Amino acid sequence: SRGGSVTIIRLIEASPSVALVNPEFSCEVLIRHDSDNQLSSCPLAWFEQRYTRLFYVPLFKPAPAPAGGSGSGPLTLHPSVLFIRWRERSIWRSAEPDDGHYSKFL
């Protein structure tokens, strides 16, 4: 009823006991409404019936295994995906403001 677009945040798998009683709720989708950033969840079957796919998920391409490696190296993201590690982001945000930062003038 909201319209607009949503972003899938994660899929949540229900416990086997819940899935056995009601298979429709065996998997839920956590979504963020792009219009107001509100989070909500719904059964996957319900989500698939009510939303139309606008974009396909960027595909992951396995990185070549290092020489002598086990082949379980990191995945390479599609070039259209910007990836910032959480630690790098938190370190970047915790940097001291420079002399031109607005907080120096308050």
C-alpha positions in Angstrom: 0.0 0.0 0.0 3.0 2.3 0.4 4.3 2.2 -3.2 7.8 3.2 -4.0 10.8 0.9 -3.8 12.4 -1.1 -1.0 15.8 -2.6 -0.4 16.2 -6.1 1.0 18.3 -6.0 4.1 18.4 -9.7 4.9 16.6 -13.0 4.7 15.7 -14.5 8.1 15.1 -18.3 8.3 12.6 -19.4 10.9 13.2 -22.3 13.3 12.3 -25.8 12.0 9.3 -25.9 14.4 7.8 -22.7 13.0 8.5 -23.8 9.4 6.8 -27.1 10.0 3.6 -25.5 11.4 3.3 -22.8 8.8 5.6 -23.2 5.8 4.7 -19.7 4.5 6.6 -18.2 7.4 9.7 -20.4 7.0 11.6 -17.5 5.5 11.0 -13.8 6.2 12.5 -10.7 4.4 13.7 -7.7 6.3 13.2 -4.7 4.1 13.9 -0.9 4.2 11.4 1.4 2.5 13.5 3.8 0.4 11.0 6.6 0.8 11.2 6.9 4.6 14.0 4.4 5.7 11.4 2.5 7.8 12.3 -1.2 8.4 9.7 -3.9 8.2 9.5 -7.6 7.7 7.2 -10.0 5.9 7.1 -13.6 4.7 9.1 -14.2 1.6 6.1 -15.7 -0.3 4.1 -12.5 0.5 7.0 -10.3 -0.6 7.4 -12.1 -3.9 3.7 -11.7 -4.7 3.6 -8.0 -4.0 6.9 -6.5 -5.2 8.4 -6.4 -8.7 12.2 -6.7 -9.1 13.8 -3.6 -10.4 17.5 -4.6 -10.2 19.2 -7.9 -10.1 21.7 -8.6 -7.4 25.3 -7.9 -8.5 27.0 -11.2 -9.0 30.0 -12.3 -7.0 33.0 -13.6 -8.8 35.3 -15.9 -6.9 38.8 -14.4 -6.7 41.6 -16.7 -7.9 43.1 -18.8 -5.1 46.6 -17.8 -4.1 49.3 -20.2 -5.0 49.3 -23.1 -2.6 46.0 -21.7 -1.0 42.9 -23.7 -0.2 40.7 -21.9 -2.7 38.6 -20.3 0.1 39.8 -16.8 -0.6 37.7 -13.7 -0.6 35.0 -13.0 -3.1 35.4 -10.2 -5.6 32.4 -7.8 -5.7 30.8 -6.6 -9.0 32.4 -3.3 -10.1 29.1 -1.5 -9.5 29.2 -2.3 -5.8 31.0 0.2 -3.4 32.3 -1.8 -0.4 33.5 -0.1 2.7 34.6 -2.3 5.6 32.8 -1.6 8.9 36.1 -1.1 10.7 37.5 1.2 8.1 34.3 3.3 8.3 34.3 3.5 12.1 38.0 4.4 12.1 37.4 7.0 9.4 34.5 8.6 11.4 36.4 8.7 14.7 39.2 10.9 13.3 39.8 14.2 15.0 38.2 17.2 13.3 40.7 19.5 11.6 40.9 23.3 12.2 38.3 24.0 9.6 35.7 21.7 11.1 32.4 23.5 12.1 32.7 22.4 15.7 35.7 24.6 16.2 33.6 27.7 15.5 30.8 26.9 18.0 
